[in-house]
Amino acid sequence: RVVFSLERPRSPFSRSLVWPKLATFRMMLLVLSGLATAATYAYMLALIFARPELQTTLDTSPGWSAATVVQILGSNPALASYRHLNTVDFYFLLVYSSFLSLCLARYWPSRRWLSLLPFAAGFADLIENACVRVLLDSFPRIEEAPKSLLWGPPATVLKFVFLLSSLVAIAVGVLFSRNMEPGATKEKEF
């Protein structure tokens, strides 16, 4: 008789006192990274809505050209605001990558490779932020930074592709974890 179970086979470590503490630590990391992500995102939105010069950013534009950059970064107050927003965005990529990765590890424990998607988005965001920083530092002589105009737009597109993939995988994981049959057990890492 073959019995199908989604439960992991028992290991000698599952009965130890360390395993529950590790699960609690992982859940604590998930909650803390979620709070840090929400707080940073709220701060960035407050910056964007409080300053009219930040209503259009390079981070959300799929294609940059020299004319677009000059139009967006046109005034000196905008430069200071963009530098501050760019600095906060460097921190934000760390917290959202960690949070989404922990969520994917939570809902897809058997497919750990999915946890790399948010870090790929974070790496693309890092390239994008570095390109924006170079453009900010070289403004108004944008022609001195041709590689930023070359690498920035594809990094923006890749960031959104990996972010969307991560969010879809989390949504599917949440749906599958909610629609399990009563009495069935799901393999959990947390």
C-alpha positions in Angstrom: 0.0 0.0 0.0 1.4 3.4 -1.0 0.4 6.4 1.0 1.0 9.8 -0.6 1.9 12.5 1.8 3.1 16.1 1.4 4.8 15.9 4.7 8.6 15.8 4.8 10.2 12.6 6.0 11.3 12.8 9.7 14.9 13.4 10.3 16.8 13.2 13.6 17.1 17.0 13.6 13.3 17.5 13.5 13.0 16.3 17.1 15.7 18.6 18.4 15.1 21.7 20.4 17.0 23.8 17.8 14.6 23.3 14.9 11.5 25.1 16.4 13.8 28.0 17.5 15.2 28.2 13.9 11.6 28.3 12.5 10.7 31.1 14.9 13.8 33.0 13.9 13.0 32.7 10.2 9.4 33.9 10.9 10.8 36.8 12.9 13.1 37.7 10.0 10.1 37.5 7.6 8.1 39.9 9.8 11.0 42.3 10.4 11.9 42.5 6.7 8.3 43.0 5.8 8.0 45.9 8.3 11.3 47.4 7.0 10.0 47.1 3.4 6.7 48.7 4.2 8.3 51.5 6.2 10.8 52.3 3.5 8.2 52.2 0.7 6.0 54.5 2.7 8.8 56.9 3.2 9.7 56.8 -0.5 6.0 57.5 -1.5 5.9 60.4 1.0 9.0 61.8 -0.6 7.5 61.4 -4.1 4.1 63.0 -3.3 5.6 65.8 -1.1 7.9 67.0 -3.9 6.4 67.7 -7.3 9.8 67.4 -9.0 9.8 63.7 -8.1 6.5 62.8 -9.8 8.3 61.3 -12.7 11.4 59.2 -11.9 13.9 57.3 -14.0 13.3 54.2 -11.9 9.9 53.7 -13.4 10.7 54.7 -17.0 11.5 51.7 -19.2 13.5 53.8 -21.7 15.9 56.6 -21.0 17.4 59.0 -23.5 19.6 62.0 -22.9 16.5 64.2 -23.6 14.4 62.3 -21.1 17.1 62.6 -18.4 17.4 66.4 -19.0 13.7 66.8 -18.9 13.3 64.8 -15.6 16.4 66.2 -13.8 15.9 69.8 -15.2 16.2 71.9 -12.1 18.7 72.1 -9.2 16.0 71.3 -6.5 15.2 68.2 -8.4 18.8 67.0 -8.3 19.0 67.2 -4.5 15.6 65.4 -4.2 16.7 62.7 -6.7 20.0 62.1 -4.9 18.1 61.6 -1.6 15.5 59.3 -3.2 18.3 57.4 -5.0 20.2 56.9 -1.7 17.0 55.6 0.0 16.4 53.3 -3.0 19.8 51.6 -2.4 18.5 50.6 1.0 15.1 49.7 -0.3 16.4 47.1 -2.7 18.0 45.2 0.2 14.9 45.1 2.3 12.4 44.2 -0.5 14.8 41.5 -1.9 15.1 39.9 1.5 11.4 40.1 2.2 10.3 38.6 -1.1 12.9 35.9 -0.9 11.8 34.9 2.6 8.1 34.9 1.4 9.1 32.6 -1.5 11.0 30.3 0.8 7.9 30.2 3.0 5.5 29.3 0.3 7.8 27.2 -2.0 10.1 25.2 0.3 10.6 22.5 -2.2 11.7 25.0 -4.9 14.4 27.0 -3.2 15.6 28.4 -6.5 12.5 30.7 -6.6 14.0 32.5 -3.7 16.7 33.8 -6.1 14.2 35.8 -8.2 14.0 38.7 -5.8 17.7 38.9 -5.5 18.0 39.0 -9.3 15.5 41.9 -9.2 17.6 43.6 -6.5 20.8 43.1 -8.6 19.0 44.7 -11.6 17.8 47.5 -9.3 21.4 48.0 -8.0 22.6 48.4 -11.6 19.8 50.8 -12.3 20.5 52.8 -9.2 24.2 53.0 -10.0 23.4 54.3 -13.5 21.0 56.9 -12.1 23.7 58.0 -9.5 26.3 58.4 -12.3 23.7 60.5 -14.3 23.0 62.6 -11.3 26.7 63.2 -10.7 27.4 64.1 -14.3 24.3 66.3 -14.8 24.0 68.5 -17.0 26.9 66.9 -19.0 25.0 63.6 -19.5 27.1 62.8 -22.6 30.0 62.0 -20.2 28.0 59.0 -19.0 27.0 57.0 -22.1 27.2 53.7 -20.4 24.6 54.7 -17.8 22.2 55.5 -20.7 23.1 52.1 -22.2 22.8 49.9 -19.1 20.1 51.7 -17.1 17.0 51.1 -19.2 17.5 47.3 -19.6 18.2 47.1 -15.9 14.9 48.8 -15.2 13.0 46.4 -17.4 14.8 43.3 -15.9 14.0 44.6 -12.4 10.3 44.7 -13.2 10.3 41.3 -14.9 12.0 39.7 -11.9 9.7 41.6 -9.4 6.6 40.5 -11.3 7.8 36.9 -11.4 8.4 37.0 -7.7 5.0 38.4 -6.9 3.2 35.9 -9.1 5.1 33.0 -7.5 4.1 34.3 -4.1 0.5 34.7 -5.1 0.4 31.2 -6.5 2.0 29.9 -3.3 -0.5 31.6 -1.1 -3.4 30.3 -3.2 -2.1 26.7 -3.1 -1.5 26.9 0.6 -5.1 28.1 1.2 -6.8 25.6 -1.1 -5.4 22.4 0.4 -7.8 19.7 1.3 -8.8 19.5 5.0 -6.6 17.0 6.8 -3.7 17.3 4.3 -0.4 18.6 5.5 1.9 20.8 3.7 5.6 20.7 3.9 6.8 23.8 5.9 10.1 25.2 6.7 8.8 27.8 9.1 
